[in-house]
């Protein structure tokens, strides 16, 4: 078991990474005890994950008063109304401020459970047990919680840190290929924002990751989590460098919103968004086309799309992008800030980009 730490003073917490972690926590009840303040626990999962891992999770919390909430599976349910079953369970059972919520699932379950924990009684504890690669390398760490709005992704939410993250890599064995690829998009992101060496490692080991080699996955997860932990510790509320973690996300969120939540997976949209960011960076002369092609090739090898899908009854124009990006969380005082690339493994947050060049990129990727 690898243990990393997110250093946030009194709100610091560990990230546990390894194989057979659920069994490890079942066999030793003292391992979970430091992260639960009371006797009440609510496990939140979905209809896909619960049949696979709920029984094991219940055994981890067998010494507590435990209830479960099983939500439908899918990004389409990540709404304010979607979290009401969690709140209803807490209210109906009169759970107090010492209750601990447990998010058992992917990024959607983690975001919804964390947001419910942030708003119930003005904030209660929660634990992350991520079961997808995307959640293990990214969304379970850092305390971003929330739900979507029809006009924008993750626009309703709160910063609310978990007590701990338990990333059992065995759960990745039950992921379908599309979900595994979606997680690899976030792994690639960490290479592009600050590590050319990690990009080279990914390029050399992408087949091992696609084939779910345990050692390769463990290294990719550890690197990604450590990178995010360091950034979050330096900038918890995204006032500065944490925005680097949004590479590809401004474009990607616009794609998700336009196509309808769930039609294009988050990781797929981020992959396209990173290629769009690379394209805009090339147009500014900040990186050359050779680097852009290396990025495209790695994204292809990870099984991810490089163009906006057109099989849905929706087309996205450059004007659609502009409208959706205007509502992005990275708009400050009416000015859009983008994460772009200065080199392979070096990204920057900037509002100093040429609007005409942005329009050229948007037109190059638009489907309408």
CORLINRA-V122616 format. One record per residue. N is the residue number from 1. RES is the residue in one letter. SS is DSSP state (@ for helix, = for strand, . for the rest). Layout:
N;RES;SS + N;RES;SS
This chain:
1;X;. + 2;X;= + 3;X;= + 4;X;= + 5;X;= + 6;X;= + 7;X;. + 8;X;. + 9;X;@ + 10;X;@ + 11;X;@ + 12;X;. + 13;X;= + 14;X;= + 15;X;= + 16;X;= + 17;X;= + 18;X;= + 19;X;. + 20;X;. + 21;X;@ + 22;X;@ + 23;X;@ + 24;X;@ + 25;X;@ + 26;X;@ + 27;X;@ + 28;X;. + 29;X;. + 30;X;@ + 31;X;@ + 32;X;@ + 33;X;@ + 34;X;. + 35;X;. + 36;X;. + 37;X;. + 38;X;. + 39;X;. + 40;X;= + 41;X;= + 42;X;= + 43;X;= + 44;X;= + 45;X;= + 46;X;= + 47;X;. + 48;X;. + 49;X;. + 50;X;@ + 51;X;@ + 52;X;@ + 53;X;@ + 54;X;@ + 55;X;@ + 56;X;@ + 57;X;@ + 58;X;@ + 59;X;@ + 60;X;@ + 61;X;. + 62;X;. + 63;X;. + 64;X;. + 65;X;= + 66;X;= + 67;X;= + 68;X;= + 69;X;= + 70;X;= + 71;X;= + 72;X;. + 73;X;. + 74;X;. + 75;X;@ + 76;X;@ + 77;X;@ + 78;X;. + 79;X;. + 80;X;. + 81;X;@ + 82;X;@ + 83;X;@ + 84;X;@ + 85;X;@ + 86;X;@ + 87;X;@ + 88;X;@ + 89;X;@ + 90;X;@ + 91;X;@ + 92;X;@ + 93;X;. + 94;X;. + 95;X;. + 96;X;. + 97;X;. + 98;X;. + 99;X;. + 100;X;= + 101;X;= + 102;X;= + 103;X;= + 104;X;= + 105;X;= + 106;X;. + 107;X;@ + 108;X;@ + 109;X;@ + 110;X;@ + 111;X;@ + 112;X;@ + 113;X;@ + 114;X;@ + 115;X;@ + 116;X;@ + 117;X;@ + 118;X;@ + 119;X;@ + 120;X;@ + 121;X;@ + 122;X;@ + 123;X;. + 124;X;. + 125;X;= + 126;X;= + 127;X;= + 128;X;= + 129;X;= + 130;X;= + 131;X;. + 132;X;. + 133;X;@ + 134;X;@ + 135;X;@ + 136;X;@ + 137;X;@ + 138;X;@ + 139;X;@ + 140;X;. + 141;X;. + 142;X;. + 143;X;. + 144;X;= + 145;X;= + 146;X;= + 147;X;= + 148;X;= + 149;X;= + 150;X;. + 151;X;. + 152;X;= + 153;X;= + 154;X;= + 155;X;= + 156;X;= + 157;X;= + 158;X;= + 159;X;= + 160;X;. + 161;X;. + 162;X;. + 163;X;. + 164;X;= + 165;X;= + 166;X;= + 167;X;= + 168;X;= + 169;X;@ + 170;X;@ + 171;X;@ + 172;X;@ + 173;X;@ + 174;X;@ + 175;X;. + 176;X;. + 177;X;@ + 178;X;@ + 179;X;@ + 180;X;@ + 181;X;@ + 182;X;@ + 183;X;@ + 184;X;@ + 185;X;@ + 186;X;@ + 187;X;@ + 188;X;@ + 189;X;@ + 190;X;@ + 191;X;@ + 192;X;@ + 193;X;@ + 194;X;@ + 195;X;. + 196;X;@ + 197;X;@ + 198;X;@ + 199;X;@ + 200;X;@ + 201;X;@ + 202;X;@ + 203;X;@ + 204;X;@ + 205;X;@ + 206;X;@ + 207;X;@ + 208;X;@ + 209;X;@ + 210;X;@ + 211;X;. + 212;X;. + 213;X;. + 214;X;@ + 215;X;@ + 216;X;@ + 217;X;@ + 218;X;@ + 219;X;@ + 220;X;@ + 221;X;@ + 222;X;@ + 223;X;@ + 224;X;@ + 225;X;@ + 226;X;@ + 227;X;@ + 228;X;@ + 229;X;@ + 230;X;@ + 231;X;@ + 232;X;@ + 233;X;@ + 234;X;@ + 235;X;. + 236;X;. + 237;X;. + 238;X;. + 239;X;. + 240;X;. + 241;X;@ + 242;X;@ + 243;X;@ + 244;X;@ + 245;X;@ + 246;X;@ + 247;X;. + 248;X;. + 249;X;@ + 250;X;@ + 251;X;@ + 252;X;@ + 253;X;@ + 254;X;@ + 255;X;@ + 256;X;@ + 257;X;@ + 258;X;@ + 259;X;@ + 260;X;. + 261;X;= + 262;X;. + 263;X;. + 264;X;= + 265;X;. + 266;X;@ + 267;X;@ + 268;X;@ + 269;X;@ + 270;X;@ + 271;X;@ + 272;X;@ + 273;X;@ + 274;X;@ + 275;X;@ + 276;X;@ + 277;X;@ + 278;X;@ + 279;X;@ + 280;X;@ + 281;X;@ + 282;X;@ + 283;X;@ + 284;X;. + 285;X;. + 286;X;. + 287;X;. + 288;X;. + 289;X;@ + 290;X;@ + 291;X;@ + 292;X;@ + 293;X;@ + 294;X;@ + 295;X;@ + 296;X;@ + 297;X;@ + 298;X;@ + 299;X;@ + 300;X;@ + 301;X;@ + 302;X;. + 303;X;. + 304;X;. + 305;X;. + 306;X;. + 307;X;. + 308;X;. + 309;X;. + 310;X;. + 311;X;. + 312;X;. + 313;X;. + 314;X;. + 315;X;. + 316;X;. + 317;X;. + 318;X;@ + 319;X;@ + 320;X;@ + 321;X;@ + 322;X;@ + 323;X;@ + 324;X;@ + 325;X;@ + 326;X;@ + 327;X;. + 328;X;. + 329;X;. + 330;X;. + 331;X;= + 332;X;= + 333;X;. + 334;X;. + 335;X;= + 336;X;= + 337;X;. + 338;X;= + 339;X;= + 340;X;= + 341;X;= + 342;X;= + 343;X;= + 344;X;. + 345;X;. + 346;X;= + 347;X;= + 348;X;= + 349;X;= + 350;X;= + 351;X;. + 352;X;. + 353;X;. + 354;X;. + 355;X;@ + 356;X;@ + 357;X;@ + 358;X;@ + 359;X;@ + 360;X;@ + 361;X;@ + 362;X;@ + 363;X;@ + 364;X;@ + 365;X;@ + 366;X;. + 367;X;. + 368;X;.
